[in-house]
Amino acid sequence: MSDLTHLSQLSPFELKDELIKLAKSKSDRMMLNAGRGNPNFLATLPRKAFFQLGLFATSESELTFSYMHAGIGGMPRISGIEDRFERFLSEYTHSEGIDFLRKAHSYVRDQLGLSASDYLHELVEGILGVNYPEPPRALQISEQIIKQYLMREMVGGKVAAADVDVFPVEGGTAAMTYIFDSLKKNCLIKEGDKVAIGMPVFTPYIEIPQLDAYGLQEVYINADPTLDWQYPDQELEKLRDPDVKVFFCINPSNPPSVKLSEQGLAKIADIVQHDRQDLIILTDDVYGTFADNFRSLFAVCPFNTLLVYSYSKYFGATGWRLGATALHTENVLDKALKAMPDEIKDRLNKRYASITTDVPHLSFINRLVADSRTVALNHTAGLSTPQQVQMVLFSLLGLMDEDDAYKKALKSVIRRRKATLFDALGVTATENENSVDYYTLLDLEDIAKKLYGKDFAQWLLTKFQPNELLFKIADETGIVLLPGHGFGTQTPSGRVSLANLNEFEYAKIGRMLRALADKLYQEWQGEHIN
């Protein structure tokens, strides 16, 4: 292998391209990319419902201009839409997705107490994509359904959906982009401010605060692998520093894939309640739906927390680009805006004057919407309406699945894959009640120690730098792992996604890694045993 020092500054997601090239360099084997977080499973039922709904919506459109040339439709009409929908369901009763649409219609009307006609009309117009999103932040009925889903899955019903505002966006990464931009534009963060980051973390979240646009000082809140990747109390104590403006974390974590314990949640809530009522918390909870009994920081600090959720992993929808930002109607951001000095208020009044005559009462989440379209294009803001419709159908799957059959099936899939990987590797996987297992970290030092002892592990780390060892794995086995160091882990490790390969492939990865370990052990023996 060539010198790798020139690659040392690359993020794991850029480094993976180099690892893939190396893993593909030999034609007599198959590459196994275990670093990719994109799941190979997806929710089929709400997709079938989406396409069936599209057929109904198209027929509704054709009713309006039925006198004209075939192929031209018009705006669907709300009058009589429920009766026509019932006839459609009866006509295609044996088609996949129809029963889901029928149950969803009943659930929205009877369980959520929403207007069934308004729901149908919104979804029909939405799936056709015939209007700009109106309101721009979220379609009215869609927002009610999305809020119900988020409060059930992320908060356990501890916060009423009526007390929450939601902004559907183009995935969780778009949410983070918009949030940091609006925090800066509204002077809620400024250059030199401290941002605390729960480590290890999704690498771009380390890189964003460092950009020239923000210039923030990073304070790392380090999880401890010996405490099952929880944050020690002394690390969380860093949040008491009043110079720390934002606490930024992924829960469950990436890559350890562990949720915050109840003790950790209580500790953060105590710090906020007694010392840091002004702290802004930004939590990315994309993996929360894979956890048992999950609770977001939004559940314990609703006044302080911006909740970001993406539908990408749980529903297998990375290409759909579906995410949401949720904020309590009474929150620390709006309070801070009201307390701004007059000079800053005057500046912000000018910024938002074109969209409202009452800027002081313009909430942060609506500023977020406006800023996402450079304010002047606020009237064309918002996630595309077909995307919002698919998001609604995904949400309804979660809400209507009272036995959590879909969730249990996915958990079973990824946990079987983990067991298969570690069984083939020949080591015992570390388990704890807060494990989520969407990813797993292969601690290279710990594995070497378990297989062949402490002396061999020390030799291995002396002979290879962590990234160099990952390149050797790619070169000799065709397996691609992402470097844990790039996510902020303190130990040499490789991230394995348990979502994107099949069970037999994880068995193959385990066997090949074990074979490479055996080969290196023989090399060590040759050097040390005479």
N, C-alpha and C positions, 0 to 999 in steps of 0.2 A: 504493500500500500504506500502511496505517496504521502508526503508531509501534509498534515491536516491543520496546521496552525492557521492557515488563511481562512479556514471555515469556522474558527472558534467564536466569531461574533454573530454568526447567523442564529436566528431563532430556530426552535425545533421544527417549525413548519416549513422553513426554507431548507434546513439541513436534511430533511427527509427526502428531498429531491435528489440530493447527492447519494444518500443511502440507497434509494431506489435504483439509481443508475448502476451502482455497484452490485446490488442484489440481482439485477437483470443481466449482468455482464457475462454470465455463463449460460449457454443455450441448452445444457443438458439437465436443467432443473427448473422448477416452478418457483417464482417469487411469492412469498407470503408477507403481505403488508399488514402487520399487526399493530402498526402505529396509527392507523386511520380510524377516526372516531365516528365516521358515517355508518349508521347501522345497516345491516343487511335484512332487517325485518321492517314491516310497515303495517299500518292499520288499513285493512282492505274495505271493511264495511262502510265507514264514512266516505270513502272514495267512490264506492259503488253508488251510494246515496247521492253524492255530488253529481255524478254523470246522469243518473236518472232524473234528478232535479233539473239538470240542464235541458233534458228533452222536454220536460213539462214546461219549463220557462220559454223555450223556443216556440212551442205550440201556443202558449199564451200570447206571445208577441205576434204570431201570425193571425190571431183572431182580430187584431186591431185593424190591419190593412188587408183583410182577406179578399177584398174586391180588386186588389192590385195584382201585378205580375207576381208569379211564384218566386219565392226567394227574398221577398221584401216583408219585413215585419215592422211593427210599431211598438210604442210603449205599452206594456201590459197594464191592465185595468184591475183595480182592487175589487170592484163590485162583482160579487158572485164567485170570487176566486176560490173560496173554500169548497163550494159545491163542485166546481170543475176539478179541483185537486182530488176530492174523494172519488170522482169518476175515473180519473187517471190512475189512482191507486188500485181501484177495482179492476180496471182493464189490464193492468200489468202486474197483477197480484203475485204471480210466480217468478217475477224478475228479481234478481239480487239487488238489494238496496231499498226496495219498495217498502218492506216491512219496517226497516229502520226509519224511513221518512214518515211512515204512519205513526210509529211510536213517538218519534221526536215531536211531531205536530201535537199529539195528545199531551206529551210531557210539558211542552212550552205553555200550553193553555191551562192544563189542570194542576201542574206542580209549581210552575213558576208564576202563574197568574198573569201572563202576558197575552195581548191580543193575538189570536191565531191568524186573523186576517192581515193584521199589520206584519206579523212574522212572515207569512207566506209572501206578501207583496214585496217586503224588503229582500227576502232571499231570491225571489224571481228576478227583480230588477238587478240585484247584486250579482247574481251569477251570469246574467247577460252583459254586465259591465256597461250599461247604457248611460249612466250618470256619474259625475264626480262624486266621491264620498261626501255624504251630507248627513249630519255635520262632519266637517273634515276630520275631527279627532277619531270618531268611531260612529258607525251606523247605530241608530238608537236601540233597536231590539238586539242587535248583535252584541253591543256592549253589555247589556243586561245578562246575556247568556255567558259571555266570556268571564264576566266578573264572578258569576256563580261558580263557574269551573275553577277559577284561580283561588277563590276563598275556600272551596272545599279541599282542593288538592294541596295547596301551599300553606294554608293557615288552619285547616281543620275546622272551619266554621267559626273560629274565635273572633273574627271581624265581620260585621255585616256587609254584604255586597253593596247595600244602599249607601254605605259610607265610603265607597271607593270609586275613584275615576280610573279609566283605562284608556291607553293609547296603543292600539294595534300598530305594529311596525314590521319592517322587512327583516325579521329574525332578531335574535338577541344581540347580535353584533351591531345592528343598526341602532338598537335601543341604547347601547353603551356610547356609540358615536354621538347620537343626539343629546344624551344626558350630559356628557362632558362639555359639549359645545354650549349648551344652554346654561350650565353652571358658570362657565366662563363669561358668556355674554351678559349674564345677569349679575356679575360681580359677586357671586356666591363662593367662588374660588378665584384666587389671583396668583400670579407668579410668586413663587417662594413659599406658598402655603404647604403644609404637610398633609399627605394622604397616607393613611395606614392601609396596607394591603395584606390580606390573609394569605400566607405562603404555606406550601407551594400553590401556584395558581396558573391558570391559562395564560401562556406567555404574553400575548398582546396586552393583557391587563397590567403587566409590568412596564411595557413599552409606551403605552398611551400617556401616562403622566409625565414621562420624560421628554415628550415632544416639545418643540419650541413654542407651539401654540399654548401650552399650559405651564411648562417649567415648574412642576411641583416637586417638592422634596418627598421621597418615599421613606416610609417607616414600615419595616417588615414585622408582621405579627406571625411568628414562626410556629407552625404545628410541630409536634414532637412525635416521631415515629414510635418511640417507646411508650407513648401514651395513646397508641392506636390512632395517631394523626389528629389528636385534639390539640387545641391551643392551651398551653399551660397558663395558669392564672397570672404569673409574672409577665407573660407576653401580652395578655389582654389588659393588664394595668397600663400599658402604653397609651391606651385610648383615653385615659384621664387627662392627658396633656392637652390643654386648651388650644394649642397651636395645630393640633390634628383636626382638620376640618371635615374630612371624609374617611369613613371606614369602608373598604372595598373588598368584597369576598365572594367566593363561589361556594355555595352550600347546596348539596354535597360537593366536596372538593374535586378538583381536577389537577393532577392525576390520581391522588390517593383514593378517590371515590368513597369518601367517608362523610356522613352528615354530622353537623354540630350536635354534640350531646345535649341532653337536658341541662346538665350542669353548666356547659358552655353558654347556652342560651340565657340561663338565669344570671350568669356572671355579667354578660354584656348588658342585659336589661337593668341590672343593679347599677352598673357604671353610668348608664344613660340616665336613669331615674335620679340618682343622687348627685352626679358630678357633671354629666355631659348632655344636658337636655338640648343643647344646640348642635349635637353631633349629627351629621348627615351619614346615613348608612345606605350603601348601594350593594344589593345582593343579587347575584345571578343564580337562580334556582332551577336551571334547566334539567338537572338530574334528580330533582326532588321526587318525581313520580316513580322512580325506581326504588325508592327507599321504603322501609317499613316505618309506619307511624311518623311520617315526616312533618316537621314544623319549621316554617321559615322564620327568619328574624322579623319579618313583617308581623308575625303572630304575637311577638313579645315586645316589639318596639314599633307599633304601627305609625305613631306620630313622626318618627324619625326616618323611616325606611322607604326607599325607592325599590320596588320589587320588579325584577326583570325575569321573564319566563319565555322560553322558546319551545315551540311545538316540534322542533326538528328531530330530536332524538327519540322521544317516547312514541311518536306516531310515524317515525321513519319519513320525515318530510323536510329534509335539508334543502331540497330543490324548490320547495314551495316558498321558502323565506317567510316564515310565520313566527312572530313573537309579540310580546305585549309588555308594556310598562304600566305598573299599577301604583297609585299613590292615594293615600288617605285624603279625604276632603279637608281635614284639618291636619296640617303638617308643618314641619320645621322650616321647609323652604318658603312657604307663603308667609310664615311669621317673620323670617329673616328679610324677605322683600319689603315688608311693611316697616321694618326697623332701619332700612337703609338711610344713609345721610341724604339730605335734600339734593346735594349736587349729583349723586348717583341716580336718585329718583328722577331728576330732570332729564338726565341722559337717557334713561330707560323710557320715559314718557315720549321722547322724540323717536326712539327706536320702534315703539309699537303704536304710535299715533295713527298710522294708516289703517289699523284693523279694529280699533276701539276708541271710544271717547272717554273711557274710564280705565286707563292703564293701571292705576293703583289696585284695582280689583281684578286684574287679569291674573289668573292663577298660574303657578309655575308649569303645571302640566299643559295648559293651553299656550303658554309661551314656548314650551317644548315643541308643540305642533307647528307654531308659526316659524320658529327658528329652523325647523327641518326643511322649510321652503324659503329661507332667507327673508322671512316676514312678508315681503311684498307679494309673494305667491301663496300666501296662507290659504286663499280660497281654493287652491288646487292641491292642498295637502291631503294626507291620509293614505292609508294602505289601500291598494286596489280592491274594489268591491268583490270580485271573484275570490280573492285571497281571504277576505273577511268571511265569506260564506263557508269556505272550506274550514276555516278556523272555528266557526260556529258548529259545524258538523263534528269536528274533532272534539270540541268541548262537550257536546251533547253525548257523544259516546262515553266520555268519562262520567258525566252526570247520571246517565241512565244505567250504567253498569254497576248496580248496587252490590253485587257479589264480587266486584273487582276481578272478573274472569280474565279480561284482557291484561290487566296489570299482573296478575299472578302468573299468567302464561309467559310474559316477558321476563319476569324475575326468574322463573324456572329455567328459561333458555340461557340467560347469561350466567347463572350460578352453576349450571351443569358444565358450561364451557370452562369456567374457572377451575372447577374440580378436575376436569379432564386435563387441562394444561399442567396443573401442579402434580397430578398423579404420574403423568408421563415424564415430568422433570425429575421426579423422585424426591420431592421435598413437601413438607406439610404447609399448606397455605394458612396464613394468619387470619383468624376470623374474630370479629367482634360484632356486637349488636348494632353498631352504627355503620357497618359496611354496606355499600350499595352495589359494588362490583361491576359497574359499567366499564370501568378501567381497573387494571391492577398494576401496581408497581413491582417490577422484579428488582429487588435490592441485590445487586450483583455481589457485593461483599458478603451479605448475609447468606446468600445461596451457596457461594463458594465455601463459606465456613461450615454450613450444614452438611455439605457433600463431603468435604475432604479436610476440614479443620482450619484452625486460625492461621497457621503458618502458610498454608497454600493461599488463603485469602489475601494475606499481606503481600505475598509474592506477586499475585495477580494484579493488585492495585499499583504495585511498584513498576511492573512491567508495562502496563497499559494505562493510559489516561481513560477516563470514563467514555468519552466520545470515540476514542480510538478502539475501545473494546466493542462498541456498537458497530463500527465499521468492519471490524474483524468478523463479527457475527453475520453481517450482511454479505461480506465477501465469501465466507466459507459455507454458509448455510442458505443464503437467499432470503433470510428473515429480516424484516425491517421493524425496528423498535424506535420509538422517539426517546431522545435523551431526557431523563428526569431532571438533570441539572438545569436544563433550559427552562424548566417550570419553577425553579427555585428550590428544588430539594437539596438537602445538605449531604446526602449520601449518593454514591454512584449507582445509578439505576436506569432501567428502561421502562417506558410506559407501554403497556399492552392494552389495546382496546379489546374488550370481550364482546363487542357488538357487531363486528364487521366480517367475521369469518365463520365457517361452519365447524361443528364440534370435532370432526375428524382432522381438520386443519390445526386446531389447537393441540390435539394429541401429537400431530406431526411436529409442531413447533417445540413442544416439550421434549420429544425424543431427540430432535436435532440439537437443541441447546444442551441437553445432557451429554450427547456424543461429543460436542465441542468441549464441554467441561472435562470429560474424561481424557480427551486428547491433550488439553492443557495441563492436566494433572500428571500425565505421563511425562510431559516436558519438564515439569517442576521436579518430578522424581529423578529424572536424568541429571538435573543440575545439583540436587541436594542429597541424593542417596548414592554412595559409592561403595 
